[in-house]
Amino acid sequence: MLLSIAVMLISGMFLGWICKKMHLPALLGMIFTGMLLGPYALDYIDGSILSISAELRKIALIIILARAGLSLDVADLKKVGRPAVLMCFLPACFEIFGMILLAPGMLGITVLDAAILGAVVGAVSPAVIVPKMLTLLEEGYGTGKSIPQLILAGASVDDIFVIVMFSAFTGLAQGGTISPVSFLRIPLSILSGILMGIVIGYGLARYFGKIHMRDTAKVLLLLSIAFLLVSAEDRFTDILPFSALIAVMCIGISLKRERTAVA
């Protein structure tokens, strides 16, 4: 396992560097690394790593969204306002409707299959968007009109919307029916995730203000809480639907507002 991790990291950084020299995203080089070392090419990755790959991807996503939250300012989000709300679902709706209109004729599939495909295409990748928007924030591009902040806020909520739509369409394809309750889960998941994140972030800000801790300990505590939230979402989603990933992002936003130096 250690040899596989070392080879993955070195190869990923090297191919990422090559892609940057070619004016391509470094992430592309890391994707090539996974394809090259994966089981369908050189098959050089230890099986024990592949068995926990889903958890590793989830950990990476949690870290990315936590960093995004710690970089977002509430004042900037207030300034964006209505466009940020529309970004959460409007682009995905256009992509789903566009796929329904074009895919049956072009690809020879049913309207329902086209709707499922549209829900897949409409999903954004926080792993790609968030780091790029953070780079734009650091370099000052588009910050005058809060464009990176708008996209950051919309990207995290967009996934919840398309996941619910995908579940509804696949349920129909399997002979089921669409339940109105499933659509009520969208605003409930978003609101409960925001509320939970704000409360936890405020609590952490007060705790860090009273208890002196090293920065590494604060990071470990923040990540541990994020892992607990994601685990709780998987276990209790039928009882109380909430988005753990939005909660993680809101913890960072709340922490930045209450204790900027700590963030």
C-alpha positions as a LaTeX table, in Angstrom:
\begin{tabular}{lrrr}
\hline
Residue & $x$ (\AA) & $y$ (\AA) & $z$ (\AA) \\
\hline
Met1 & 0.00 & 0.00 & 0.00 \\
Leu2 & 2.77 & 2.48 & 0.91 \\
Leu3 & 4.51 & 1.91 & $-2.41$ \\
Ser4 & 1.25 & 2.48 & $-4.31$ \\
Ile5 & 0.56 & 5.72 & $-2.39$ \\
Ala6 & 4.08 & 7.00 & $-3.11$ \\
Val7 & 3.83 & 6.18 & $-6.83$ \\
Met8 & 0.37 & 7.79 & $-7.08$ \\
Leu9 & 1.47 & 11.00 & $-5.38$ \\
Ile10 & 4.72 & 11.38 & $-7.33$ \\
Ser11 & 3.12 & 10.48 & $-10.66$ \\
Gly12 & 0.12 & 12.74 & $-10.01$ \\
Met13 & 2.32 & 15.72 & $-9.18$ \\
Phe14 & 4.60 & 15.08 & $-12.15$ \\
Leu15 & 1.80 & 14.72 & $-14.72$ \\
Gly16 & 0.00 & 17.67 & $-13.12$ \\
Trp17 & 3.15 & 19.76 & $-13.58$ \\
Ile18 & 3.38 & 18.70 & $-17.24$ \\
Cys19 & $-0.25$ & 19.67 & $-17.81$ \\
Lys20 & 0.33 & 23.08 & $-16.23$ \\
Lys21 & 3.30 & 23.61 & $-18.56$ \\
Met22 & 0.94 & 22.87 & $-21.45$ \\
His23 & $-1.55$ & 25.43 & $-20.02$ \\
Leu24 & $-3.97$ & 22.67 & $-19.03$ \\
Pro25 & $-5.48$ & 22.13 & $-15.55$ \\
Ala26 & $-3.19$ & 20.15 & $-13.24$ \\
Leu27 & $-6.21$ & 18.05 & $-12.30$ \\
Leu28 & $-6.10$ & 16.56 & $-15.80$ \\
Gly29 & $-2.68$ & 15.10 & $-15.08$ \\
Met30 & $-3.97$ & 13.56 & $-11.86$ \\
Ile31 & $-6.88$ & 11.99 & $-13.74$ \\
Phe32 & $-4.41$ & 10.54 & $-16.26$ \\
Thr33 & $-2.43$ & 9.15 & $-13.32$ \\
Gly34 & $-5.47$ & 7.28 & $-12.03$ \\
Met35 & $-6.26$ & 5.92 & $-15.49$ \\
Leu36 & $-2.64$ & 4.87 & $-16.09$ \\
Leu37 & $-2.05$ & 3.19 & $-12.72$ \\
Gly38 & $-5.60$ & 1.81 & $-12.37$ \\
Pro39 & $-6.79$ & $-1.76$ & $-12.86$ \\
Tyr40 & $-7.63$ & $-1.25$ & $-16.56$ \\
Ala41 & $-4.12$ & $-0.12$ & $-17.59$ \\
Leu42 & $-0.93$ & $-0.90$ & $-15.63$ \\
Asp43 & $-2.88$ & $-2.25$ & $-12.62$ \\
Tyr44 & $-0.23$ & $-0.90$ & $-10.25$ \\
Ile45 & $-2.47$ & 0.24 & $-7.39$ \\
Asp46 & $-2.74$ & $-2.02$ & $-4.37$ \\
Gly47 & $-6.16$ & $-3.66$ & $-3.99$ \\
Ser48 & $-6.50$ & $-2.43$ & $-0.40$ \\
Ile49 & $-6.46$ & 1.18 & $-1.68$ \\
Leu50 & $-9.06$ & 0.43 & $-4.34$ \\
Ser51 & $-11.31$ & $-1.11$ & $-1.69$ \\
Ile52 & $-11.44$ & 2.18 & 0.24 \\
Ser53 & $-11.42$ & 4.47 & $-2.80$ \\
Ala54 & $-15.01$ & 5.60 & $-2.19$ \\
Glu55 & $-14.12$ & 6.74 & 1.33 \\
Leu56 & $-10.96$ & 8.46 & 0.10 \\
Arg57 & $-12.96$ & 10.41 & $-2.50$ \\
Lys58 & $-15.47$ & 11.43 & 0.16 \\
Ile59 & $-12.67$ & 12.63 & 2.47 \\
Ala60 & $-11.21$ & 14.68 & $-0.39$ \\
Leu61 & $-14.60$ & 16.26 & $-1.12$ \\
Ile62 & $-15.08$ & 17.13 & 2.57 \\
Ile63 & $-11.67$ & 18.83 & 2.69 \\
Ile64 & $-12.42$ & 20.79 & $-0.50$ \\
Leu65 & $-15.80$ & 22.04 & 0.75 \\
Ala66 & $-14.41$ & 22.87 & 4.20 \\
Arg67 & $-11.72$ & 24.99 & 2.56 \\
Ala68 & $-14.35$ & 26.66 & 0.38 \\
Gly69 & $-16.43$ & 27.57 & 3.43 \\
Leu70 & $-13.40$ & 29.01 & 5.22 \\
Ser71 & $-12.78$ & 31.24 & 2.20 \\
Leu72 & $-16.34$ & 32.58 & 1.79 \\
Asp73 & $-17.44$ & 35.84 & 3.38 \\
Val74 & $-21.07$ & 36.26 & 4.47 \\
Ala75 & $-21.04$ & 39.86 & 3.22 \\
Asp76 & $-20.08$ & 38.68 & $-0.27$ \\
Leu77 & $-22.87$ & 36.08 & $-0.25$ \\
Lys78 & $-25.42$ & 38.73 & 0.78 \\
Lys79 & $-24.21$ & 40.94 & $-2.05$ \\
Val80 & $-24.76$ & 38.14 & $-4.59$ \\
Gly81 & $-28.34$ & 37.50 & $-3.37$ \\
Arg82 & $-30.92$ & 36.16 & $-5.84$ \\
Pro83 & $-28.48$ & 35.03 & $-8.59$ \\
Ala84 & $-26.82$ & 32.65 & $-6.10$ \\
Val85 & $-30.20$ & 31.04 & $-5.36$ \\
Leu86 & $-30.98$ & 30.68 & $-9.08$ \\
Met87 & $-27.56$ & 29.12 & $-9.68$ \\
Cys88 & $-28.53$ & 26.29 & $-7.34$ \\
Phe89 & $-31.11$ & 24.80 & $-9.70$ \\
Leu90 & $-31.68$ & 26.86 & $-12.87$ \\
Pro91 & $-28.62$ & 25.65 & $-14.89$ \\
Ala92 & $-29.43$ & 22.02 & $-14.04$ \\
Cys93 & $-33.06$ & 22.52 & $-15.14$ \\
Phe94 & $-31.93$ & 23.88 & $-18.52$ \\
Glu95 & $-29.56$ & 20.94 & $-18.98$ \\
Ile96 & $-32.27$ & 18.41 & $-18.12$ \\
Phe97 & $-34.81$ & 20.07 & $-20.43$ \\
Gly98 & $-32.20$ & 20.37 & $-23.19$ \\
Met99 & $-31.38$ & 16.68 & $-22.91$ \\
Ile100 & $-35.09$ & 15.78 & $-23.00$ \\
Leu101 & $-35.54$ & 17.84 & $-26.19$ \\
Leu102 & $-32.43$ & 16.70 & $-28.06$ \\
Ala103 & $-31.38$ & 13.26 & $-26.81$ \\
Pro104 & $-34.35$ & 11.17 & $-28.07$ \\
Gly105 & $-33.81$ & 12.31 & $-31.64$ \\
Met106 & $-30.00$ & 12.35 & $-31.60$ \\
Leu107 & $-29.29$ & 9.28 & $-29.47$ \\
Gly108 & $-32.40$ & 7.20 & $-30.05$ \\
Ile109 & $-33.36$ & 6.88 & $-26.40$ \\
Thr110 & $-36.67$ & 7.38 & $-24.59$ \\
Val111 & $-37.72$ & 10.66 & $-23.01$ \\
Leu112 & $-37.37$ & 9.13 & $-19.54$ \\
Asp113 & $-33.84$ & 7.90 & $-20.30$ \\
Ala114 & $-33.04$ & 11.38 & $-21.62$ \\
Ala115 & $-34.28$ & 12.89 & $-18.34$ \\
Ile116 & $-32.02$ & 10.53 & $-16.36$ \\
Leu117 & $-29.09$ & 11.43 & $-18.61$ \\
Gly118 & $-29.87$ & 15.12 & $-18.14$ \\
Ala119 & $-29.76$ & 14.72 & $-14.35$ \\
Val120 & $-26.32$ & 13.10 & $-14.67$ \\
Val121 & $-24.99$ & 15.78 & $-17.04$ \\
Gly122 & $-26.47$ & 18.58 & $-14.92$ \\
Ala123 & $-24.47$ & 17.63 & $-11.82$ \\
Val124 & $-21.40$ & 19.75 & $-11.17$ \\
Ser125 & $-18.14$ & 18.52 & $-9.65$ \\
Pro126 & $-17.15$ & 20.44 & $-6.50$ \\
Ala127 & $-13.73$ & 18.77 & $-6.74$ \\
Val128 & $-13.13$ & 20.66 & $-9.99$ \\
Ile129 & $-15.09$ & 23.88 & $-9.46$ \\
Val130 & $-14.21$ & 24.74 & $-5.85$ \\
Pro131 & $-10.39$ & 24.78 & $-6.21$ \\
Lys132 & $-10.66$ & 26.83 & $-9.42$ \\
Met133 & $-12.98$ & 29.37 & $-7.80$ \\
Leu134 & $-10.66$ & 29.62 & $-4.79$ \\
Thr135 & $-7.80$ & 30.34 & $-7.19$ \\
Leu136 & $-9.86$ & 33.11 & $-8.81$ \\
Leu137 & $-10.62$ & 34.54 & $-5.35$ \\
Glu138 & $-6.91$ & 34.58 & $-4.46$ \\
Glu139 & $-6.00$ & 36.22 & $-7.79$ \\
Gly140 & $-8.87$ & 38.73 & $-7.57$ \\
Tyr141 & $-10.61$ & 37.77 & $-10.81$ \\
Gly142 & $-14.36$ & 38.46 & $-10.84$ \\
Thr143 & $-14.44$ & 39.41 & $-7.16$ \\
Gly144 & $-15.82$ & 42.88 & $-7.96$ \\
Lys145 & $-19.15$ & 41.28 & $-8.92$ \\
Ser146 & $-18.69$ & 38.29 & $-6.56$ \\
Ile147 & $-18.74$ & 35.81 & $-9.43$ \\
Pro148 & $-16.49$ & 33.15 & $-7.77$ \\
Gln149 & $-18.59$ & 33.37 & $-4.58$ \\
Leu150 & $-21.78$ & 32.97 & $-6.63$ \\
Ile151 & $-20.48$ & 29.83 & $-8.33$ \\
Leu152 & $-19.14$ & 28.40 & $-5.06$ \\
Ala153 & $-22.50$ & 28.79 & $-3.36$ \\
Gly154 & $-24.43$ & 27.34 & $-6.29$ \\
Ala155 & $-22.14$ & 24.37 & $-6.89$ \\
Ser156 & $-22.67$ & 22.82 & $-3.47$ \\
Val157 & $-26.49$ & 23.04 & $-3.56$ \\
Asp158 & $-26.79$ & 22.01 & $-7.22$ \\
Asp159 & $-25.76$ & 18.44 & $-6.42$ \\
Ile160 & $-28.62$ & 17.96 & $-3.95$ \\
Phe161 & $-31.14$ & 19.11 & $-6.55$ \\
Val162 & $-29.88$ & 16.82 & $-9.33$ \\
Ile163 & $-29.52$ & 13.82 & $-6.99$ \\
Val164 & $-33.20$ & 14.13 & $-6.03$ \\
Met165 & $-34.18$ & 14.53 & $-9.69$ \\
Phe166 & $-32.04$ & 11.53 & $-10.66$ \\
Ser167 & $-33.65$ & 9.41 & $-7.93$ \\
Ala168 & $-37.12$ & 10.46 & $-9.07$ \\
Phe169 & $-36.45$ & 9.67 & $-12.74$ \\
Thr170 & $-34.80$ & 6.30 & $-12.01$ \\
Gly171 & $-37.75$ & 5.43 & $-9.77$ \\
Leu172 & $-40.09$ & 6.04 & $-12.69$ \\
Ala173 & $-37.88$ & 3.99 & $-15.00$ \\
Gln174 & $-38.10$ & 1.06 & $-12.57$ \\
Gly175 & $-41.89$ & 1.18 & $-12.65$ \\
Gly176 & $-42.45$ & 3.35 & $-9.58$ \\
Thr177 & $-44.08$ & 6.73 & $-9.12$ \\
Ile178 & $-42.78$ & 10.15 & $-8.19$ \\
Ser179 & $-43.64$ & 11.06 & $-4.62$ \\
Pro180 & $-44.18$ & 14.76 & $-3.83$ \\
Val181 & $-42.40$ & 14.08 & $-0.52$ \\
Ser182 & $-39.15$ & 13.40 & $-2.39$ \\
Phe183 & $-39.19$ & 16.95 & $-3.78$ \\
Leu184 & $-39.86$ & 18.39 & $-0.33$ \\
Arg185 & $-36.57$ & 16.83 & 0.73 \\
Ile186 & $-34.67$ & 19.34 & $-1.42$ \\
Pro187 & $-35.42$ & 22.53 & 0.58 \\
Leu188 & $-35.51$ & 20.57 & 3.86 \\
Ser189 & $-32.04$ & 19.08 & 3.25 \\
Ile190 & $-30.62$ & 22.47 & 2.32 \\
Leu191 & $-32.15$ & 24.41 & 5.22 \\
Ser192 & $-31.35$ & 21.80 & 7.87 \\
Gly193 & $-27.77$ & 21.53 & 6.55 \\
Ile194 & $-27.31$ & 25.31 & 6.67 \\
Leu195 & $-28.77$ & 25.54 & 10.19 \\
Met196 & $-26.66$ & 22.66 & 11.49 \\
Gly197 & $-23.50$ & 24.12 & 9.97 \\
Ile198 & $-24.11$ & 27.59 & 11.42 \\
Val199 & $-24.75$ & 26.21 & 14.92 \\
Ile200 & $-21.67$ & 23.98 & 14.88 \\
Gly201 & $-19.49$ & 26.72 & 13.38 \\
Tyr202 & $-20.60$ & 29.21 & 16.03 \\
Gly203 & $-19.93$ & 26.62 & 18.74 \\
Leu204 & $-16.45$ & 25.93 & 17.39 \\
Ala205 & $-15.68$ & 29.66 & 17.24 \\
Arg206 & $-16.62$ & 30.04 & 20.91 \\
Tyr207 & $-14.66$ & 26.91 & 21.84 \\
Phe208 & $-11.52$ & 28.04 & 20.01 \\
Gly209 & $-11.84$ & 31.41 & 21.70 \\
Lys210 & $-11.77$ & 29.86 & 25.19 \\
Ile211 & $-9.51$ & 26.84 & 24.67 \\
His212 & $-6.03$ & 27.34 & 23.24 \\
Met213 & $-5.22$ & 24.70 & 20.62 \\
Arg214 & $-2.60$ & 24.31 & 17.95 \\
Asp215 & $-3.79$ & 24.88 & 14.39 \\
Thr216 & $-3.18$ & 21.23 & 13.50 \\
Ala217 & $-5.48$ & 20.17 & 16.36 \\
Lys218 & $-8.16$ & 22.59 & 15.14 \\
Val219 & $-7.96$ & 21.14 & 11.64 \\
Leu220 & $-8.26$ & 17.58 & 12.96 \\
Leu221 & $-11.24$ & 18.55 & 15.13 \\
Leu222 & $-12.98$ & 20.28 & 12.21 \\
Leu223 & $-12.43$ & 17.30 & 9.91 \\
Ser224 & $-13.59$ & 14.83 & 12.57 \\
Ile225 & $-16.84$ & 16.75 & 13.00 \\
Ala226 & $-17.28$ & 16.80 & 9.21 \\
Phe227 & $-16.76$ & 13.03 & 9.04 \\
Leu228 & $-19.35$ & 12.54 & 11.80 \\
Leu229 & $-21.86$ & 14.69 & 9.91 \\
Val230 & $-21.41$ & 12.72 & 6.68 \\
Ser231 & $-21.78$ & 9.43 & 8.57 \\
Ala232 & $-24.90$ & 10.75 & 10.32 \\
Glu233 & $-26.43$ & 11.77 & 6.99 \\
Asp234 & $-25.99$ & 8.24 & 5.64 \\
Arg235 & $-27.56$ & 6.70 & 8.76 \\
Phe236 & $-30.39$ & 9.12 & 9.60 \\
Thr237 & $-31.36$ & 10.55 & 6.20 \\
Asp238 & $-34.76$ & 8.76 & 6.29 \\
Ile239 & $-35.58$ & 10.30 & 9.68 \\
Leu240 & $-34.27$ & 13.82 & 9.16 \\
Pro241 & $-32.96$ & 14.67 & 5.68 \\
Phe242 & $-30.03$ & 17.07 & 5.78 \\
Ser243 & $-27.06$ & 17.77 & 3.55 \\
Ala244 & $-23.85$ & 17.08 & 5.45 \\
Leu245 & $-21.72$ & 18.63 & 2.70 \\
Ile246 & $-23.63$ & 21.92 & 2.91 \\
Ala247 & $-23.31$ & 21.73 & 6.70 \\
Val248 & $-19.52$ & 21.32 & 6.34 \\
Met249 & $-19.36$ & 24.36 & 4.07 \\
Cys250 & $-21.51$ & 26.42 & 6.45 \\
Ile251 & $-19.29$ & 25.48 & 9.40 \\
Gly252 & $-16.42$ & 27.14 & 7.56 \\
Ile253 & $-18.51$ & 30.20 & 6.65 \\
Ser254 & $-19.73$ & 30.61 & 10.25 \\
Leu255 & $-16.23$ & 30.11 & 11.64 \\
Lys256 & $-14.82$ & 32.74 & 9.29 \\
Arg257 & $-17.49$ & 35.22 & 10.33 \\
Glu258 & $-17.03$ & 34.68 & 14.08 \\
Arg259 & $-13.24$ & 34.18 & 14.21 \\
Thr260 & $-11.56$ & 35.26 & 10.96 \\
Ala261 & $-8.04$ & 34.73 & 12.30 \\
Val262 & $-8.81$ & 31.11 & 13.15 \\
Ala263 & $-10.37$ & 30.54 & 9.71 \\
\hline
\end{tabular}
